[in-house]
């Protein structure tokens, strides 16, 4: 993950809009989406729940996905994940 994320979200193989959703819904949606995409593909998530700044990195660590980059200083936040095994 870069120290300074860009303000514009990068391109990704798949996207997930979690705007307006509150914990635990964003992580539940990410988990379902990750089941449906191939290993190695990227997923760009857009969210505005402040809990995602903690929950998404923890989810990636626990589920062995990679958090490639993120912008989580002000909402809306975005996270770029790569699906692991």
C-alpha positions, 0 to 999 in steps of 0.5 A, a space after each residue: 500500500 502506498 503511503 500517499 494514495 491518489 485522490 482518483 480511484 484506480 482502474 480495477 477488474 471489478 467494482 463494489 459500491 458500498 456508499 450509504 452502508 454501515 458495518 457490517 454490511 460493507 464487509 459482508 458484501 466484499 466477502 460475497 463479491 470476492 467469492 465470485 471473482 478469480 484469484 488475482 483479480 482486483 476489486 475497487 470498493 467505494 464506501 463512506 462508513 468510517 468503520 471501513 478504514 479499520 474493517 477492510 484492512 483487517 478483512 484482507 489480512 484475515 482472508 489473505 487478500 492484498 490491500 493494494 492501495 486506499 484513500 481513507 482520509 476523507 469520505 468517500 473512501 476507496 480501497 483497491 484489493 487483489 484476491 488471494 487464494 
